[in-house]
Amino acid sequence: MHISRRIKINIKKNKKYSIRLLSLLLIITSSVSYGATFYRGSYSQSSHYKNIESEYRGDIKWDVELSKHAILISPIVDNHNVYVTSNDNKLFSIDKSNGDLHWSRHLEYPITSQLFIFGETLIAGNNNGEILLFNINNGKKEKTIQKEGSIFGPFINSGDYLIAGNNEGIIYSINIKTLKEKSQIQLNRQIGPPLFFKSKLIIPSSSICCGAIINIYDFIDGTFGEPVQFQTDLNYLSLPILVDGKMYASGLGNRGSLTKLTVFDLEQENYQELFEIETTSHLASDGEAIIFTDKKSIYAMDNNHDLLWGYDLGEFITRYASLSHNSAYIPTQKSIHGFSIKNGDLKWTHESPYVISTALILDKKSLYYGTKEGRLVALE
């Protein structure tokens, strides 16, 4: 038996508010088998899971126009540059210190994956089934790995292997040194980004009609083992996060009921619904607190699932929080809000002159975002 709690709030616009927990719901779990279609989310190999030791004031450091077309895929950063793509098939490397163009490339097909950095290589997937490898220093294309469909979602790596997926439900394991495929699995449903837990690969798969399934594969030397799968009665899952061996995601309840913020115990192969919320939640964690959202509100809970605080922004939240130095940064369509994770105090608000169209990417000195107007903005 698993308990779910409904969040009810006394809303005060742009004010911190108290949270009361009401109503109990019953849930049971079972086991079944199925398979997945890779979905593209605003998900990045960056500070989503890292607690960068930096504070930001929310002031503009630089603001550059890269294109007349929108930037929809989140930027990625290394020690020197920011890498980003625009909707007119262009790839850019931008100097982090001043916003100057380092190099740019025009691509034949649109990039549909998140960008990924491995050593001196920048990796991207497109809608022609190609995984492209670029020299990070000059933008020269060094290799094309031809696969099928559109390459979606994030790339993740485990030792010598790169995990990539496409919109036809195929997930590939590719040796990053030889660039040869080691193994693949075929799934038949929409799936979330894979997560590594110990020596296992966790792949949540979703369906509007038939309930989400959590697929757990042994992943040894680049090879997928036989899956252990358990079924939920939740439908379409949000982008998941992994905290202390547990996976957190939100999913739609049956018959159009409210979205349920849910924790999945990957070792016990069961799950517990924590809270009911109105919309699919954007999740982030610094290891001590878990940040989640609901339409126009942001919440924090501890790892025991006790709510710490909540705040009503009065604006629709469009992406997950990015975390650094005990702070959470939340984007809405045209503003960014910096919060204290500890107590929920609002530290600052950046009012953007543009429509924010990507997640917020952080490094030690700056916070970056792309816009619908084709601009890349850095805050400090």
N, C-alpha and C positions, 0 to 999 in steps of 0.2 A: 504494500500500500504506500502510495506516495502523495504528499500534500502539496497543493499549489495555493498561493495566496494572491488575492486581488489587491492591487495598489489603488488606494483612494486618497486624493490629495485635496487640501484646501488651497486652491490656486490663487496666487498673488502674482500678477504679471511682473516679470523681471525682478522677482523677489525670491529669496530662499523660503521654502515652505516646509511644513511638517508633513510627515507621511504616516498614514494609518493603514494597517493591514487587516483586510476583511476576507471573509468567505473561504471555505475549504472545498477542494475538489479532489476527487479520487482518480487515480490513474493506474493502469497495470501494463506490464510489458510482456512481450513474447518474442520468439525467434523465428525468422523466415529467411529465404534467400532471394536475391535479385541482383541487379546491377545498375549504369549511370551516364549523363551528358555534361561535359565540363562547362561551368558557367563563369562568366567574366565578372568579377566584382571589383569594387574599389579596394584593392588589397595589394599590399606592397611588401617587398623584401627591405624593410627599413625599420623605422622606430615604432611600428605598431606593437612590437613585443619587447622593445628595448627601453629601459629607463635612462635616457640620455641625461647626464648631469649638467644641465644648463637651465638658465632662466631667460625668458624673453620679455621685452617690454611692450611688444606689439607695434613697434615703429617700423615704417618702411625702410629697408636697407637699399634695395633697388627694385626697379619695375621695368621690364623690357617687353617689347612686342616681338614675338617670334613668327606669327602668322596671322592671316585674316580669318583663319579657321580655328575652331575650338580645340583646347587641350583637354582631353577626356580621361587619359590614362595617367595615373599618378607618377610624378617625377621619381627619380632615384638618385642617390648621391654617393660619391666616394670622397676621398680625402681632398680632392681639388675641384671637382666639377659636379654640375647637376645635369642629368640626362633626361630628356623628355621628348615626346612625340606629339605632333599636331594632327588634326583630322584631314589635312591635305597630304598625308603620307610623307611627312618630313620628320627626320630624327635630328636632335640637336644635342650638342655638348656645350654647356654654359659655365664660365668661370664663376665659382661660388663667391669670390671676394668682391666682384664688381659688376657681374651680369654680362660681361663681354662674351661674344660668341667665340668658342674655341674651334668648333667645326660643325658642319651640318651636312646631311645627306638626304637626297630625295629617293624615296623607295617606290618600287613598282606596285606593291600591294599594301593595303592598310594594316597597321599593327593592331592585333586583337588581344595580345597577352599583356601582362605586366612586364616591365623591363627587369632584367636580372644581371647582376655583376658577379663574375667568377674570375678572380685574379685580374688579368689584363684584358679580359673579354667581356663585352656587353652582349647579352643574349635577348632576342625578341622573337615572338611568333606572329605570323600573319594569317590572313584569311584564305591563303592559297596552300595551307598545310605546310608551310616552310618554317623551320627554326633557323634563325639567322644569327651568325656570330660575327661581331665587329671588333676590330682593334680599338680599344678604349682610348688610345692616345691620338689617333688620327681619323677614326671613323671608317677606315677601310673594311669592307666586307671580306672576311677571311674564309668563311665556310657557310654552306647552306645544307641543312639536313632536311630532306624531303619526307614529309609524312602525309597524313590525310586530313580532309576537312579544314576547319579553322582552329588554330591553336589558341585556346582560351585560358583564362585563369592565371595564377602565378606559377612560376617555376620554383621548385624547391630542390635542394641537393642533400644527399646523404653520403658523405665521404667522396667516393669517386663517381657517384651516379647523380644524374639530373633527372628529375621527375617532371614530365610534361603531359598535358592532356588536351583533347580536342572536343569539338562540339558534337561528335558522333559517339561519345562515351568510351573512347579509347584512352588509356593512360599508358605512357611509355616510360621505360627505364633506360636511360642512355648513358653509356660510359663517357664521362666528360673528357677523358684523356684520348681515347681512340675515336670518339664520336660515333661509335657503333651501338645499335640498339641491343640491349641485353635481354629484355623481356617486355611483355605488354599484357594488359588485361582489358577485356571488353565488357563494358557495363551498358545498361540500356535505359538509364534514367539520368536526369539532371543531377550533377554532383557538386559538392562544395570542394574547396581547396584541400588537398591532402595535408595531414598533420603527422609528424613523427612523434611517437611515444615509445621510448626505449628502443627495441629493435623492430617495432611494428609501425605499419603505415595505416593511418586512420582516414577513411574516405566516407564522409556523410553523403548519402544520396537522397534526393527529394522527389516527391511526386505530388501533384495537386489532388489526385484522386485516391492514392493507395497508401499513404503514410510514408514517413521517412525511414530509411534503413541506415544503420551504422555498420560499415564494412571494415573489418579489422584484418589486415594481412600481415603475416610475418614477412619481413623484407631483409633478406640475407644475400650479400654479395650481388646486389642488383636484381635479384629474382623475387617475384611475388609468390608467396606460398598460398595454400588453400585458405579462403576467407572464413572467418567467424563473423556471422551477421546477426544482428538483433533488430527487430522491428519496433517502431513506435506508432502511436496513433496520431502523431503530429504530421502535418503536411509541410510544404516547402520550408526548408531551414535557411536561416541567415548565415552569413559568413561566420565560421566558428573560431573560437580561441581555445587554447590549451593552458590550464592553470593547475599545477600540482597533480598532474595525471588525470585531471578531469576536463572534459570538453564542455564548453558553454556555447549555446546557440539559442536562437528563438525560432519558433515554428508556429504555423497557423493551426488552430484547433479545428475540430470537425464542424461541418455545417456553418462555416463562416463565423465561428466564435472568435473571441479575442486571441491575439497572439500570446504565446506562452514562452516566457524566458525559462530555459531548461538546462539542467546540468546532467551530463552523461558520465556515469562511472564506467570507464573503459575496461577495468579489470573485473568488476562484478557483472558487467554487461547488463546494466539496467539504467534507468534514468528517473529524475525527479523534476517535476514542474515547480518552479520557484514562485513566479509572479505572473499575473495576467497584465498585459499591456495592450495598447491600441494598435500599434504598428510594429513591423519588423525592427528589431533593435540592432543598433550598431554597438559592438562590444570592443573593449580594450582592457588590459590589465597590466599593472606594474609588479605583479607578484604578491602584493599585499592587499590591494583593493581592486575590485572589478567595476568598471564603468559601463553603464548601459543607458540607452536612451529610449524615449517614447514620444514620437511625434515632435513636440516642442519642449520636452523636459529631459533633464539629465539626472541620473542617479549614481550613487556609489554604494556598493555593499562590500563587506569583508569576506574572507574566504570561508567563513561559517554561514554565509548567506544572510547575515543581519544587515539591514539597511543602515547606512551611515548618514546620508543626507540626500536631498533632492532639490532641484532648482528648475523653475519654469522660465524659459527664455522668451516666450512669446513669439518665437520664430520657428519655422520648420527646420529641424536638424537634418542635414543632407549626407553626412559621412560619419565614420567612427571617430572617436577621440584619438588624438596622438598624445603621448605621455612623456614628460621629462621632469626630473628633479621635483617630484611630489606635486606636479601640476598636470592638469588635463586641458587640452586645447580642442575646442568644439567648433566645427564650421557649420554655419547656416548658409543660405543662398548668397548673402552679401555681407557677412560679418564673421569674425572669429572671436571666441570668448575664451579667456584663460582663467581656469579655476584652481583653487587649492584642493588637492585630492583629500587632504586630511579633514577639512571642515566644510568644504563647499563654498567658501568665500569667492566671490567674483573679483579677480585681480585687475583685469583690463578687458576692453573690447576694441577690436580693430574693425572699423567700418570700411569695407572694401569699395572702391569705385567701380568694381567689376562683379560679374556673376562667378562665384567660386565653383569650379567644375571638377576638381580632383580632391583626394584626401590631402591632409597636411603632412608633409614630410619634414623631419627634423634632423639636424646634426648638432654639433657642439656649440655652434655660434648662431645659427639661423633656422628659420621656419620657412618652408617653401610651399607655394600652391600654384596651380594652373587655373586659367579662367576660360570662360566661354568665348571671350573676345580674342583668344589666341595669345594671351600675355602670361609671362612667368613672373611671379612676385616673390621677393625674399623679405621677411621680417626679422628684426633683431630685438 
